[in-house]
Amino acid sequence: MAIKKTFSQDKKVCRVNFTLPKEVCENFQEVSVVGDFNGWDPGENKFSQKNSDGSSSIEIVFDSGKEYQFRYLCDGHIWLNEPDADKEKLTYFGNAKNSVLVL
């Protein structure tokens, strides 16, 4: 899994490209990026772009100067964290952690 950040010239927004490797994509029918930026809605940011190497990616535009919590939701019930996230934050659900983007 990977994250690539591209800030606008004025630094007000950041385009974040989330990429899942082929190995993850092959194991699930549907994967979404869910987080506090989209109300944790699995229908909002689904991976749909398939790359030539079998990976899948999605680009989301964020306001800069904030932190965003997120996770990947696979097939509606399996949660994955992003190992390349800027940090992790404990949730209110047991020992679960969210991935965090710092922009």
NORSULSUL-V530201 format. One record per pair of residues at least 24 apart in sequence whose C-alpha atoms are under 8 Angstrom apart, sorted by the first residue. I is the first residue (numbers start at 1). J is the second residue. D is the distance in Angstrom with one decimal. If there is no record, write none. Layout:
BEGIN
I;J;D
I;J;D
END
This chain:
BEGIN
1;82;6.6
1;83;7.1
1;84;7.3
2;82;7.4
2;83;7.8
2;84;6.1
3;84;6.5
3;85;7.4
11;64;6.7
12;63;6.1
12;64;5.2
12;65;7.8
13;61;6.7
13;62;5.6
13;63;4.5
13;64;4.9
14;61;5.7
14;62;5.3
14;63;6.3
14;64;6.0
14;103;7.2
15;59;6.5
15;60;5.7
15;61;4.4
15;62;6.4
16;59;5.5
16;60;5.4
16;61;6.2
16;62;7.5
17;57;6.7
17;58;5.7
17;59;4.3
17;60;6.6
18;57;5.4
18;58;5.4
18;59;6.3
19;55;6.8
19;56;5.7
19;57;4.2
19;58;6.7
20;55;5.6
20;56;5.3
20;57;6.2
21;54;7.1
21;55;4.4
21;56;6.7
22;53;7.1
22;54;4.6
22;55;4.3
22;56;7.2
23;55;7.9
25;54;7.6
25;55;6.6
25;56;6.8
28;74;6.3
28;75;6.1
29;74;7.7
29;75;6.1
30;74;5.8
30;75;5.1
30;76;7.7
31;72;6.6
31;73;5.6
31;74;4.4
31;75;6.2
31;76;7.9
32;72;5.6
32;73;5.3
32;74;6.7
33;70;6.8
33;71;6.0
33;72;4.8
33;73;6.5
34;70;5.5
34;71;5.6
34;72;6.1
34;73;6.8
35;68;7.2
35;69;5.5
35;70;3.9
35;71;6.3
36;68;6.4
36;69;5.8
36;70;6.6
37;68;6.6
37;69;7.7
40;70;8.0
42;73;7.0
42;76;7.6
63;103;7.7
64;103;5.0
65;102;7.6
65;103;5.2
66;102;6.2
66;103;5.5
67;100;6.6
67;101;5.5
67;102;4.5
67;103;6.1
68;100;5.5
68;101;5.1
68;102;6.7
69;98;5.9
69;99;5.6
69;100;4.5
69;101;6.5
70;98;5.7
70;99;5.3
70;100;6.2
70;101;7.8
71;98;6.0
71;99;5.9
END
